[in-house]
């Protein structure tokens, strides 16, 4: 499973791995079984039916798995020996990319009645706070302040998680406590982008399939989005300070990450 992080290249990695002749990816890419469907009574048989054909390895890519609480325990209950791949992007850039993604979704989400009525787990206040009854999507700073307010009040909410999704250390520790270190592979976003061939060969070795000629793969970037404007200097400074301590813990346990 590619379990995260959101906005860190998981779609591109999924697309590349699915081109390997010995690997079959799920359809759709993000199954959300272990963080959502399992709570609505989704059967494991239905989850398994998302993998079609014969292959040496099967995989899915749901970037919410890394962040959402209890997901690691849900996965271990059914697949205790699974190999887990984690892509990490510099958390400030990841937060801004996620905000930009939600901003682009805003026109459709505020009109779509299916999305409005979709059941949500307790603690998921993303739609309520960022989309519901709004005419204009909130600025990046406003979204940050909304989440900081939830944190200061200790409101039991895991969404919206623009900031908290980037506190990677505690998320990885949940998985490390349940799975052996030989079952978890952490990849930096910049390493994946700039050293694709060597990174894919490391992934092939990690999951136990043969190496192939990476140069023959379709490498087109997936889910690449444009920005209306760059992040402000003040927001960048705030994020650098916010993530300084968590990043220090992350690097101490997992080494410097090329993200």
C-alpha positions as CSV (number, residue, x, y, z in Angstrom):
1,X,0.0,0.0,0.0
2,X,1.0,3.5,-0.7
3,X,-0.4,5.2,2.4
4,X,0.6,8.8,2.0
5,X,1.2,11.6,2.3
6,X,-1.5,13.6,0.6
7,X,-0.2,15.9,-2.2
8,X,3.2,14.2,-2.2
9,X,3.3,12.3,-5.5
10,X,1.3,9.2,-4.6
11,X,-0.8,9.4,-7.9
12,X,2.4,9.5,-10.0
13,X,4.0,6.6,-8.1
14,X,0.7,4.6,-8.4
15,X,0.7,5.2,-12.2
16,X,4.3,4.1,-12.6
17,X,4.0,1.0,-10.5
18,X,0.9,-0.1,-12.3
19,X,2.9,-0.3,-15.5
20,X,5.1,-3.0,-14.1
21,X,4.1,-6.4,-15.7
22,X,4.2,-8.2,-12.3
23,X,2.1,-5.6,-10.4
24,X,-1.6,-4.8,-10.5
25,X,-3.0,-1.7,-8.9
26,X,-6.5,-1.2,-7.6
27,X,-9.3,0.3,-9.5
28,X,-9.9,3.0,-8.5
29,X,-6.6,4.1,-7.2
30,X,-7.9,5.3,-3.8
31,X,-10.1,2.8,-2.1
32,X,-10.4,4.5,1.3
33,X,-11.4,1.1,2.8
34,X,-9.3,1.2,6.0
35,X,-10.0,4.9,6.9
36,X,-13.7,5.2,5.8
37,X,-15.5,2.2,4.2
38,X,-14.7,-0.1,7.1
39,X,-16.7,2.1,9.4
40,X,-19.7,2.0,7.1
41,X,-19.9,-1.8,7.0
42,X,-17.9,-2.3,3.8
43,X,-17.1,-6.0,3.3
44,X,-13.5,-7.0,2.9
45,X,-14.6,-9.1,-0.2
46,X,-15.7,-5.9,-1.9
47,X,-12.3,-4.4,-1.1
48,X,-10.5,-7.3,-2.6
49,X,-12.7,-7.2,-5.7
50,X,-11.0,-3.9,-6.6
51,X,-7.9,-5.9,-7.8
52,X,-8.4,-7.5,-11.2
53,X,-6.3,-10.1,-12.9
54,X,-3.3,-12.2,-11.9
55,X,0.0,-10.7,-10.7
56,X,2.8,-11.3,-8.3
57,X,1.9,-8.2,-6.3
58,X,-1.3,-6.1,-5.8
59,X,-1.4,-2.6,-4.4
60,X,-3.6,0.4,-3.7
61,X,-2.8,4.0,-3.0
62,X,-4.9,5.9,-0.5
63,X,-2.8,8.9,0.9
64,X,-5.3,9.5,3.7
65,X,-4.2,6.3,5.4
66,X,-1.0,7.8,6.8
67,X,-2.8,10.6,8.6
68,X,-6.2,9.3,9.7
69,X,-6.3,7.9,13.2
70,X,-6.9,4.2,13.7
71,X,-6.1,3.3,10.1
72,X,-2.8,1.6,10.9
73,X,-4.6,-0.7,13.4
74,X,-7.3,-1.5,10.8
75,X,-4.7,-2.4,8.2
76,X,-2.7,-4.6,10.6
77,X,-5.8,-6.5,11.6
78,X,-6.2,-7.9,8.0
79,X,-2.7,-7.5,6.5
80,X,-0.1,-7.7,9.2
81,X,2.8,-8.5,6.8
82,X,1.9,-5.8,4.2
83,X,4.6,-3.6,2.7
84,X,3.9,0.1,3.2
85,X,5.3,3.0,1.1
86,X,5.3,6.6,2.3
87,X,6.0,9.6,0.2
88,X,6.8,12.7,2.2
89,X,6.8,16.3,0.9
90,X,8.1,19.3,2.7
91,X,5.1,19.9,5.0
92,X,4.6,23.6,4.3
93,X,4.6,23.1,0.6
94,X,2.3,20.1,1.1
95,X,-0.2,22.2,3.1
96,X,-0.3,25.0,0.5
97,X,-0.7,22.4,-2.3
98,X,-3.6,20.8,-0.4
99,X,-5.3,24.2,0.2
100,X,-4.9,24.9,-3.6
101,X,-6.5,21.6,-4.4
102,X,-9.5,22.3,-2.1
103,X,-9.8,25.8,-3.7
104,X,-10.1,24.2,-7.1
105,X,-12.7,21.7,-5.8
106,X,-14.8,24.5,-4.3
107,X,-17.1,25.5,-7.2
108,X,-18.1,21.8,-7.8
109,X,-18.4,20.8,-4.1
110,X,-20.7,23.7,-3.1
111,X,-23.1,22.7,-5.9
112,X,-23.0,18.9,-5.8
113,X,-25.8,17.6,-3.6
114,X,-24.2,14.2,-3.4
115,X,-21.1,15.7,-1.8
116,X,-23.2,17.8,0.5
117,X,-25.1,14.7,1.8
118,X,-22.2,12.4,1.9
119,X,-21.8,10.7,5.3
120,X,-18.8,11.7,7.3
121,X,-17.0,10.2,10.3
122,X,-17.2,12.2,13.6
123,X,-14.2,14.5,13.6
124,X,-14.3,15.2,9.9
125,X,-15.3,18.9,9.7
126,X,-13.6,19.7,6.4
127,X,-16.7,20.3,4.4
128,X,-18.5,22.1,7.3
129,X,-15.7,24.6,7.9
130,X,-14.2,25.2,4.5
131,X,-17.1,24.7,2.1
132,X,-20.6,24.8,3.7
133,X,-22.6,28.0,3.3
134,X,-19.6,29.8,1.7
135,X,-19.7,32.0,-1.4
136,X,-15.9,32.2,-1.7
137,X,-13.3,29.7,-0.6
138,X,-11.2,30.9,2.4
139,X,-7.7,32.1,2.0
140,X,-4.8,29.9,3.0
141,X,-4.2,32.0,6.1
142,X,-7.9,31.7,7.1
143,X,-7.7,27.9,6.8
144,X,-4.6,27.8,8.9
145,X,-6.3,30.0,11.6
146,X,-9.4,27.8,11.6
147,X,-7.3,24.7,12.2
148,X,-5.2,26.4,14.8
149,X,-8.3,27.4,16.7
150,X,-9.5,23.8,16.7
151,X,-6.2,22.7,18.1
152,X,-6.0,25.4,20.8
153,X,-9.6,24.5,21.9
154,X,-8.7,20.8,21.8
155,X,-11.8,20.1,19.6
156,X,-11.8,16.3,18.8
157,X,-11.5,16.9,15.0
158,X,-9.0,15.4,12.6
159,X,-10.2,17.4,9.6
160,X,-9.5,19.9,8.3
161,X,-5.9,18.8,8.5
162,X,-3.9,21.1,6.3
163,X,-1.4,21.7,9.1
164,X,-1.6,18.4,11.1
165,X,-1.2,16.2,8.0
166,X,2.4,17.6,7.9
167,X,3.3,16.4,11.4
168,X,4.8,13.2,9.9
169,X,6.7,12.0,12.8
170,X,3.8,11.0,15.0
171,X,2.0,9.5,12.0
172,X,4.9,7.3,11.1
173,X,5.3,6.3,14.7
174,X,1.8,4.8,14.7
175,X,2.8,2.5,11.9
176,X,6.3,1.8,13.3
177,X,4.6,0.5,16.5
178,X,2.6,-2.0,14.6
179,X,4.7,-3.0,11.6
180,X,8.4,-3.9,11.4
181,X,10.9,-1.4,10.0
182,X,11.4,-3.8,7.1
183,X,7.8,-3.3,6.1
184,X,7.9,0.5,5.8
185,X,9.7,2.5,3.1
186,X,9.9,6.3,3.3
187,X,10.7,8.3,0.2
188,X,11.3,12.0,-0.1
189,X,9.3,13.9,-2.7
190,X,12.3,15.5,-4.3
191,X,14.2,12.2,-4.4
192,X,11.2,10.6,-6.2
193,X,11.0,13.5,-8.7
194,X,14.7,14.0,-9.4
195,X,16.0,10.5,-9.0
196,X,13.1,8.5,-10.5
197,X,15.0,5.5,-11.9
198,X,17.0,4.7,-8.7
199,X,13.9,5.3,-6.5
200,X,11.7,2.9,-8.6
201,X,14.4,0.3,-8.5
202,X,14.5,0.6,-4.7
203,X,10.8,0.2,-4.6
204,X,10.9,-2.9,-6.8
205,X,13.5,-4.4,-4.5
206,X,11.4,-3.4,-1.4
207,X,8.2,-5.1,-2.6
208,X,10.0,-8.1,-4.2
209,X,9.6,-7.8,-7.9
210,X,12.2,-7.7,-10.7
211,X,13.6,-4.4,-12.0
212,X,12.5,-3.2,-15.4
213,X,13.6,-0.6,-17.9
214,X,12.2,2.6,-16.3
215,X,13.0,4.6,-19.4
216,X,10.2,2.8,-21.2
217,X,7.5,3.9,-18.7
218,X,5.0,6.7,-19.3
219,X,6.3,9.2,-16.8
220,X,3.8,12.0,-17.3
221,X,3.1,13.9,-14.1
222,X,-0.3,13.2,-12.6
223,X,-2.5,15.7,-10.7
224,X,-0.2,18.6,-11.4
225,X,-2.0,21.8,-10.6
226,X,-1.4,25.5,-11.2
227,X,-1.3,28.2,-8.5
228,X,-2.9,31.6,-8.6
229,X,0.0,33.0,-6.6
230,X,2.9,31.8,-4.5
231,X,2.7,31.4,-0.8
232,X,3.3,34.6,1.1
233,X,6.5,35.2,3.0
234,X,4.6,35.6,6.3
235,X,2.8,32.2,5.8
236,X,6.1,30.6,4.9
237,X,7.7,31.9,8.0
238,X,4.8,30.7,10.2
239,X,5.0,27.2,8.7
240,X,8.7,27.0,9.1
241,X,8.3,27.8,12.8
242,X,5.3,25.5,13.2
243,X,7.1,22.4,11.7
244,X,10.6,23.1,13.2
245,X,10.2,20.8,16.2
246,X,8.2,18.0,14.5
247,X,10.7,17.9,11.6
248,X,13.6,17.7,14.1
249,X,12.0,14.6,15.6
250,X,11.3,13.1,12.2
251,X,14.9,13.6,11.0
252,X,16.3,12.1,14.3
253,X,14.4,8.9,13.8
254,X,14.3,8.5,10.0
255,X,17.2,10.5,8.8
256,X,17.3,13.7,6.6
257,X,14.6,13.4,4.0
258,X,15.0,14.8,0.5
259,X,11.6,16.4,0.2
